[in-house]
């Protein structure tokens, strides 16, 4: 009986270890582990090795946890039987064991590992490596099967990548880190917005032309400068007599390329920049690359029919992510 009790306790402790390690490894900051490895920590090197193999990592912790759960239930029944309890009581022991296994070896270890994931995963790194070696054959088979299944399901989806840590899971991790004081709220908001940032298109951040302050091609530089000062802007789109957008007026170009004494006579076309267009369905990265390539700070946006519908600037891109 003593052997069965000891085996039960060991099994419960291993179950707690697998449950806690799973959350701890997912919550680990790779930069923190890399810093420890750089300082010569061999245990951190083990954690880094495991983090670089996420499918194998999760397969090992889940397989180990399931094996321990089954063994704990069987051993609980064995302990009850060896203690001389009736058969029906032994069956109830198995049933009563499940909520105990759910609370003590699962919920508590997960919260404990999550509070200081890097330090606690590094501490238990040797044990984790032993479990990885022992369970490697079955974990490897499960990891290969799961990866193949995910690739098959994702086949034909553009830009789809196999990822164990889904966006919603990562959002929960971000907020957990914020609540634990690992990152501040502003950093958490930026990380949250970055998850969908790559999906945004130019049309999602443009300013419609009806809301844009603009000037006509016949406007004098003096009038344009007054308008810039009034609205606290440095760039204004320029419209032709036919209502077409033909260029961008910049107050800085006016200052450095013309004499102020001529501002009442010259129109904005004398120092107007070329107007470059973007398609409304292009990704936000095109705003930055086009602006840099053409050395311009304001771009026009046109729809599928070629009609100009708004303007966009590189600062609009950064505002979407950081503000």
JOKAKA-V292829 format. One record per residue. RES is the residue in one small letter. PHI is phi in radians with two decimals (none if undefined). PSI is psi in whole degrees, 0 to 359 (none if undefined). Layout:
# JOKAKA-V292829
res;phi;psi
RES;PHI;PSI
RES;PHI;PSI
This chain:
# JOKAKA-V292829
res;phi;psi
x;none;321
x;-1.05;319
x;-1.07;317
x;-1.14;321
x;-1.15;315
x;-1.10;317
x;-1.08;322
x;-1.12;315
x;-1.11;317
x;-1.09;318
x;-1.10;317
x;-1.11;319
x;-1.13;320
x;-1.15;322
x;-1.08;317
x;-1.08;321
x;-1.11;314
x;-1.13;316
x;-1.10;313
x;-1.17;320
x;-1.10;323
x;-1.02;309
x;-1.19;321
x;-1.07;315
x;-1.17;319
x;-1.15;327
x;-1.48;349
x;-1.10;137
x;-1.50;120
x;-1.08;327
x;-1.13;323
x;-1.15;315
x;-1.13;318
x;-1.08;323
x;-1.14;320
x;-1.16;321
x;-1.12;319
x;-1.10;329
x;-1.46;2
x;1.70;15
x;-1.36;116
x;-1.26;326
x;-1.15;321
x;-1.14;327
x;-1.11;324
x;-1.14;315
x;-1.09;318
x;-1.08;318
x;-1.03;317
x;-1.23;320
x;-1.12;331
x;-1.30;353
x;-2.23;70
x;-1.07;323
x;-1.15;317
x;-1.18;323
x;-1.06;310
x;-1.22;323
x;-1.09;319
x;-1.14;313
x;-1.16;321
x;-1.26;318
x;-1.10;314
x;-1.05;318
x;-1.12;317
x;-1.17;319
x;-1.08;316
x;-1.14;323
x;-1.09;314
x;-1.13;314
x;-1.10;321
x;-1.12;319
x;-1.13;317
x;-1.14;316
x;-1.18;326
x;-1.09;318
x;-1.14;322
x;-1.13;317
x;-1.08;316
x;-1.12;320
x;-1.16;317
x;-1.21;338
x;-1.42;359
x;1.50;17
x;-1.34;151
x;-1.08;162
x;-1.06;320
x;-1.17;327
x;-1.19;323
x;-1.09;320
x;-1.11;319
x;-1.17;330
x;-1.07;320
x;-1.12;316
x;-1.14;317
x;-1.24;338
x;-1.19;328
x;-1.07;310
x;-1.12;327
x;-1.12;317
x;-1.15;329
x;-1.23;320
x;-1.46;301
x;-1.27;308
x;-1.47;357
x;-2.07;300
x;-1.17;312
x;-1.08;310
x;-1.06;323
x;-1.08;315
x;-1.15;323
x;-1.15;315
x;-1.15;324
x;-1.18;334
x;-1.20;327
x;-2.57;70
x;-1.06;315
x;-1.12;310
x;-1.10;317
x;-1.35;327
x;-1.20;322
x;-1.14;320
x;-1.08;318
x;-1.64;13
x;-0.99;315
x;-1.05;318
x;-1.14;321
x;-1.12;322
x;-1.15;320
x;-1.07;315
x;-1.14;325
x;-1.11;320
x;-1.22;316
x;-1.13;316
x;-1.63;7
x;-0.97;312
x;-0.99;308
x;-1.24;324
x;-1.15;321
x;-1.14;318
x;-1.09;316
x;-1.13;319
x;-1.10;317
x;-1.13;317
x;-1.11;317
x;-1.15;316
x;-1.07;318
x;-1.12;321
x;-1.14;317
x;-1.14;318
x;-1.10;322
x;-1.15;318
x;-1.19;326
x;-1.53;358
x;-1.05;130
x;1.60;353
x;-1.60;122
x;-1.17;130
x;1.27;10
x;-1.36;135
x;-2.27;144
x;-1.26;122
x;-2.49;129
x;-1.38;332
x;-1.75;95
x;-1.20;164
x;-1.05;318
x;-1.11;321
x;-1.11;320
x;-1.18;326
x;-1.10;317
x;-1.06;320
x;-1.12;319
x;-1.06;313
x;-1.23;326
x;-1.11;318
x;-1.14;324
x;-1.15;314
x;-1.14;329
x;-1.45;355
x;1.45;12
x;-1.25;320
x;-2.27;155
x;-1.46;172
x;-1.15;325
x;-1.15;317
x;-1.12;322
x;-1.11;319
x;-1.13;320
x;-1.12;316
x;-1.11;322
x;-1.10;313
x;-1.16;330
x;-1.18;339
x;-1.12;327
x;-1.92;6
x;-1.07;321
x;-1.20;344
x;-1.50;345
x;-1.26;149
x;-2.04;169
x;-0.98;322
x;-1.11;340
x;-1.35;342
x;-2.17;0
x;-1.20;157
x;-1.77;118
x;-1.00;146
x;-1.06;330
x;-1.18;343
x;-1.78;3
x;-1.65;133
x;-1.32;124
x;-2.36;171
x;-2.34;161
x;-1.59;165
x;-1.16;341
x;-1.59;0
x;-1.21;136
x;-1.31;159
x;-1.09;324
x;-1.09;314
x;-1.11;321
x;-1.15;320
x;-1.13;320
x;-1.12;320
x;-1.14;321
x;-1.10;316
x;-1.15;321
x;-1.13;317
x;-1.72;3
x;0.99;49
x;-2.25;162
x;-2.03;349
x;-2.21;140
x;-2.42;130
x;-1.18;147
x;-1.97;133
x;-1.96;141
x;-1.41;175
x;-1.12;334
x;-1.49;0
x;1.55;11
x;-1.62;147
x;-1.45;121
x;-2.06;348
x;-3.11;183
x;-2.22;127
x;-1.61;131
x;-2.10;127
x;-1.09;329
x;-1.22;321
x;-1.11;321
x;-1.11;318
x;-1.16;317
x;-1.58;345
x;-1.94;351
x;-2.33;160
x;-1.55;133
x;-1.07;334
x;-1.17;343
x;-1.75;3
x;-1.13;333
x;-1.37;344
x;-1.80;324
x;-1.43;143
x;-1.59;170
x;-1.13;341
x;-1.16;342
x;-1.22;336
x;-2.33;26
x;-1.37;140
x;-1.49;156
x;-1.16;150
x;-1.80;124
x;-1.89;144
x;-1.93;150
x;-2.17;150
x;-1.38;140
x;-1.10;339
x;-1.64;1
x;-1.28;152
x;-1.20;161
x;-1.10;334
x;-1.05;334
x;-1.19;334
x;-1.10;312
x;-1.16;311
x;-1.14;319
x;-1.18;319
x;-1.12;319
x;-1.20;318
x;-1.09;321
x;-1.80;5
x;0.94;50
x;-2.29;154
x;-2.01;8
x;-2.58;132
x;-2.19;145
x;-1.57;152
x;-2.12;135
x;-2.16;153
x;-1.52;192
x;-1.11;335
x;-1.53;356
x;1.59;4
x;-1.44;134
x;-1.23;128
x;-2.13;351
x;3.05;185
x;-2.24;159
x;-2.56;149
x;-2.27;159
x;-0.99;328
x;-1.17;334
x;-1.11;325
x;-1.15;311
x;-1.17;325
x;-1.10;323
x;-1.11;328
x;-1.58;321
x;-1.84;346
x;-1.90;none
